[in-house]
Amino acid sequence: MQRQKTYFVLFLIFAACGSDGPEPFSHYTEPVTQMKFVLLPGGSFYMGNPSANPDSLNSEIRHLVTLTKDFWIASTEVTREEWQKVMGDEELHPGKPSPFTNDNPHYPVVCKSYYDVQNFLRRLGKLSPGNRFRLPTEAEWEYACRAGTSTNFSTGTHISDSFGNFNAKIPSAFAATGRYIGHPTPVGSYPPNPWGLYDMHGNVWEWVDDWFAPYSPNKTINPQGPPEGTLKLIRGGSWYFGADNARSCSRRTHEPGDWGYSIGFRIVCIKDS
């Protein structure tokens, strides 16, 4: 009953903002991979960290962002099983094997560079009629992660190891000392955020599509980052990092050819029909 009340309140908020798109929280199952997507209505939110130093390296300065379009985002990170359905024998690349000897097919896929992800997206687009796929923009990712909240996490100012797979043995001002599992967990192992999205805090870092740039303090509409750059962004923290990195506003950079044991991704679906 409480979740139903929360969704109803969120629906009223979006209705008041004038969204004329499809009803919030519609769902879609992609037929090739059986990947689940949630429709998020466009809206406005404050992106970034209100206490960030504008001159800091990651420049998480808080600013108002408006997303004018609804978008379909995967409810979970892409799994090993989903990757293999699309990529076949290219499921693992030479020199980049997963370190987890007991890999579960429902683990998020890791050891994929930004360029690997682009190959996956192109191939999935060819296999799935009427659909195109891309990574979320950084603004879309944070909007989805926050799920209508303005706190450090969608759970509030703090997070516990019952709500995400992060290294809770690392001291943090944002979480009590807790467990370190030492590997990813099957997607959806923890409670979803208020919009039905899983593992937005922890499990694996997620590539987003933007090139890195410091935020502008000004209001922005549908930001996509600069047209070119040298560093891409990853979001959400992971099983290896502490709670600080799992905050909704936390951003880290990687070269697009980099890969890692704790880096994965989730995708956006663009329906042509």
C-alpha positions as CSV (number, residue, x, y, z in Angstrom):
1,M,0.0,0.0,0.0
2,Q,2.8,2.4,0.8
3,R,4.5,1.9,-2.6
4,Q,1.1,2.5,-4.3
5,K,0.8,5.8,-2.4
6,T,4.3,6.8,-3.5
7,Y,3.6,6.1,-7.1
8,F,0.3,8.0,-7.0
9,V,2.1,11.0,-5.5
10,L,4.8,10.9,-8.1
11,F,2.1,10.6,-10.9
12,L,0.5,13.8,-9.5
13,I,3.8,15.6,-9.5
14,F,4.5,14.7,-13.1
15,A,1.0,15.6,-14.1
16,A,1.4,19.0,-12.5
17,C,4.6,19.5,-14.5
18,G,2.6,19.2,-17.7
19,S,4.1,15.9,-19.0
20,D,1.8,14.9,-21.9
21,G,3.6,11.6,-22.7
22,P,2.6,8.1,-21.9
23,E,1.5,7.1,-18.4
24,P,4.4,7.0,-16.0
25,F,5.9,3.5,-15.1
26,S,4.7,1.7,-18.2
27,H,6.8,-1.3,-18.9
28,Y,8.2,-3.0,-22.1
29,T,10.0,-6.3,-22.6
30,E,12.5,-6.3,-25.5
31,P,11.8,-9.6,-27.5
32,V,15.4,-10.6,-28.3
33,T,17.0,-10.4,-24.8
34,Q,13.8,-10.3,-22.7
35,M,15.3,-7.1,-21.1
36,K,12.8,-5.1,-19.1
37,F,12.4,-1.4,-19.6
38,V,10.6,1.3,-17.6
39,L,9.1,4.4,-19.2
40,L,10.2,7.6,-17.3
41,P,8.3,10.8,-18.1
42,G,10.4,13.9,-18.7
43,G,10.7,16.4,-15.9
44,S,12.9,18.8,-14.0
45,F,15.3,18.1,-11.2
46,Y,18.4,19.4,-9.5
47,M,21.5,17.5,-10.7
48,G,24.7,17.4,-8.7
49,N,25.8,18.0,-5.2
50,P,24.8,21.3,-3.4
51,S,27.9,21.2,-1.3
52,A,30.4,20.6,-4.2
53,N,33.2,23.0,-4.8
54,P,32.8,24.5,-8.3
55,D,36.6,24.2,-8.8
56,S,36.8,20.6,-7.9
57,L,38.0,18.0,-10.4
58,N,34.6,16.3,-10.9
59,S,32.6,19.6,-10.5
60,E,29.4,18.1,-9.1
61,I,28.0,21.6,-8.7
62,R,24.2,21.6,-8.3
63,H,22.2,22.9,-11.2
64,L,18.6,22.7,-12.6
65,V,18.1,20.3,-15.5
66,T,15.0,19.7,-17.5
67,L,14.4,16.6,-19.6
68,T,11.7,17.4,-22.1
69,K,11.2,13.8,-23.5
70,D,10.0,10.6,-21.9
71,F,12.5,7.7,-22.2
72,W,12.6,4.0,-21.8
73,I,15.5,2.8,-19.5
74,A,16.4,-0.7,-18.6
75,S,15.3,-1.7,-15.1
76,T,18.6,-3.6,-14.5
77,E,22.1,-3.5,-15.7
78,V,22.8,-5.7,-18.8
79,T,23.6,-9.2,-17.7
80,R,26.1,-11.8,-19.0
81,E,23.1,-13.8,-20.4
82,E,21.8,-10.8,-22.3
83,W,25.2,-9.9,-23.7
84,Q,25.7,-13.4,-24.9
85,K,22.3,-13.5,-26.6
86,V,23.4,-10.5,-28.7
87,M,27.1,-11.0,-29.1
88,G,27.3,-14.8,-29.2
89,D,30.9,-16.0,-29.2
90,E,32.1,-12.5,-28.5
91,E,30.7,-12.8,-25.0
92,L,34.3,-12.6,-23.6
93,H,37.2,-10.8,-25.3
94,P,40.7,-12.2,-25.2
95,G,42.7,-10.7,-22.4
96,K,39.5,-9.5,-20.6
97,P,38.0,-12.5,-18.9
98,S,35.8,-12.0,-15.9
99,P,37.7,-12.7,-12.7
100,F,34.6,-14.4,-11.1
101,T,35.0,-18.1,-11.5
102,N,31.4,-18.8,-10.5
103,D,29.9,-16.4,-13.0
104,N,26.1,-16.4,-12.7
105,P,24.3,-15.6,-16.0
106,H,22.4,-13.0,-14.1
107,Y,25.5,-11.1,-13.0
108,P,25.9,-7.8,-14.7
109,V,28.4,-8.2,-17.6
110,V,31.8,-6.5,-16.9
111,C,35.1,-6.0,-18.6
112,K,33.5,-4.1,-21.4
113,S,34.9,-0.8,-22.7
114,Y,32.7,2.0,-24.0
115,Y,33.5,0.9,-27.5
116,D,32.5,-2.7,-26.7
117,V,29.2,-1.4,-25.5
118,Q,28.6,0.6,-28.7
119,N,29.1,-2.7,-30.7
120,F,26.5,-4.4,-28.5
121,L,24.1,-1.5,-29.0
122,R,24.5,-1.6,-32.8
123,R,24.0,-5.3,-33.0
124,L,21.0,-5.4,-30.7
125,G,19.4,-2.6,-32.8
126,K,19.8,-4.8,-35.9
127,L,18.2,-7.8,-34.1
128,S,15.3,-6.0,-32.5
129,P,12.8,-4.7,-35.1
130,G,11.4,-1.2,-34.5
131,N,13.9,-0.4,-31.7
132,R,17.2,1.5,-31.4
133,F,19.4,1.5,-28.3
134,R,21.9,3.8,-26.7
135,L,23.5,4.5,-23.3
136,P,21.6,7.0,-21.1
137,T,23.0,10.6,-21.0
138,E,24.5,11.5,-17.7
139,A,21.5,13.7,-16.9
140,E,19.0,10.9,-17.7
141,W,21.0,8.5,-15.6
142,E,21.0,10.8,-12.5
143,Y,17.3,11.6,-13.0
144,A,16.5,7.9,-13.1
145,C,18.8,7.2,-10.1
146,R,17.2,9.9,-8.0
147,A,13.7,8.8,-8.7
148,G,12.2,12.1,-7.5
149,T,14.5,12.4,-4.5
150,S,17.0,15.2,-3.8
151,T,19.1,13.4,-1.1
152,N,22.4,11.6,-1.5
153,F,20.7,8.4,-2.3
154,S,17.2,7.4,-3.4
155,T,17.0,5.8,0.1
156,G,17.7,9.2,1.8
157,T,20.8,10.9,3.2
158,H,22.4,7.5,3.9
159,I,22.4,4.0,2.5
160,S,22.8,0.6,4.1
161,D,24.3,-2.6,2.7
162,S,20.8,-4.0,2.6
163,F,19.9,-1.6,-0.2
164,G,23.0,-1.9,-2.5
165,N,26.1,-4.0,-3.2
166,F,28.9,-1.6,-2.3
167,N,32.0,-2.1,-0.1
168,A,30.6,-1.2,3.3
169,K,33.8,-2.0,5.0
170,I,35.3,1.2,3.7
171,P,34.6,4.0,6.3
172,S,32.0,6.5,5.0
173,A,30.0,9.4,6.2
174,F,27.1,8.0,4.2
175,A,26.8,4.4,5.5
176,A,27.5,2.4,8.6
177,T,30.3,-0.2,8.5
178,G,29.0,-3.4,7.0
179,R,29.6,-6.2,4.5
180,Y,32.0,-6.4,1.6
181,I,30.8,-9.2,-0.7
182,G,33.7,-8.9,-3.1
183,H,31.9,-9.5,-6.4
184,P,28.8,-8.5,-8.3
185,T,25.4,-9.9,-7.3
186,P,22.7,-11.0,-9.8
187,V,20.8,-8.0,-11.0
188,G,17.7,-7.2,-9.0
189,S,19.1,-8.8,-5.8
190,Y,18.4,-5.6,-3.8
191,P,15.2,-3.5,-3.5
192,P,14.4,-1.2,-6.5
193,N,14.3,2.5,-6.2
194,P,10.9,4.3,-6.1
195,W,10.7,4.1,-9.9
196,G,11.3,0.4,-10.2
197,L,15.0,0.5,-11.2
198,Y,17.5,-1.9,-9.6
199,D,21.1,-1.5,-8.6
200,M,21.4,2.2,-9.3
201,H,23.5,2.4,-6.2
202,G,26.4,-0.1,-6.4
203,N,26.8,-3.5,-8.0
204,V,28.8,-2.2,-11.0
205,W,29.7,1.2,-12.4
206,E,27.6,2.1,-15.4
207,W,28.9,3.8,-18.6
208,V,26.9,6.8,-19.7
209,D,27.1,8.4,-23.1
210,D,28.6,11.9,-22.3
211,W,32.1,13.1,-22.7
212,F,33.3,14.5,-19.4
213,A,33.0,18.3,-18.7
214,P,32.5,20.4,-15.6
215,Y,28.9,21.3,-15.0
216,S,27.5,24.7,-15.8
217,P,25.7,26.3,-12.8
218,N,23.0,27.5,-15.2
219,K,19.7,25.8,-16.0
220,T,20.1,23.3,-18.8
221,I,17.7,21.5,-21.1
222,N,18.4,18.0,-22.3
223,P,22.1,18.2,-21.7
224,Q,24.3,15.7,-23.6
225,G,27.8,16.8,-22.6
226,P,30.4,18.2,-25.1
227,P,30.5,17.0,-28.7
228,E,34.0,15.5,-28.2
229,G,36.5,14.8,-25.4
230,T,39.0,12.4,-24.0
231,L,37.2,10.9,-21.0
232,K,33.8,9.3,-20.7
233,L,31.8,9.0,-17.5
234,I,30.7,6.1,-15.3
235,R,28.1,6.4,-12.6
236,G,26.6,4.5,-9.6
237,G,29.6,3.0,-7.8
238,S,30.2,-0.7,-7.5
239,W,30.8,-3.7,-5.3
240,Y,34.4,-2.7,-5.0
241,F,34.0,0.9,-4.0
242,G,32.5,2.5,-0.8
243,A,29.2,4.3,-0.3
244,D,30.6,7.7,-1.3
245,N,30.9,6.6,-4.9
246,A,27.4,5.2,-4.9
247,R,25.8,8.6,-4.3
248,S,23.3,9.8,-6.9
249,C,25.5,12.7,-7.9
250,S,28.9,10.9,-7.8
251,R,30.7,10.9,-11.2
252,R,34.0,9.3,-12.3
253,T,35.9,9.3,-15.5
254,H,37.5,6.7,-17.7
255,E,39.0,6.6,-21.1
256,P,36.5,5.0,-23.5
257,G,38.9,2.1,-24.3
258,D,39.2,1.3,-20.6
259,W,37.5,-1.7,-19.0
260,G,37.2,-3.0,-15.5
261,Y,36.0,-5.8,-13.3
262,S,33.5,-3.5,-11.7
263,I,32.3,-1.6,-14.8
264,G,29.1,-2.5,-16.6
265,F,26.2,-0.6,-18.2
266,R,22.4,-0.3,-18.6
267,I,20.7,1.0,-21.7
268,V,18.0,3.1,-23.1
269,C,15.5,1.9,-25.8
270,I,14.2,4.2,-28.5
271,K,11.0,2.8,-29.9
272,D,10.4,3.8,-33.6
273,S,6.8,2.6,-33.6
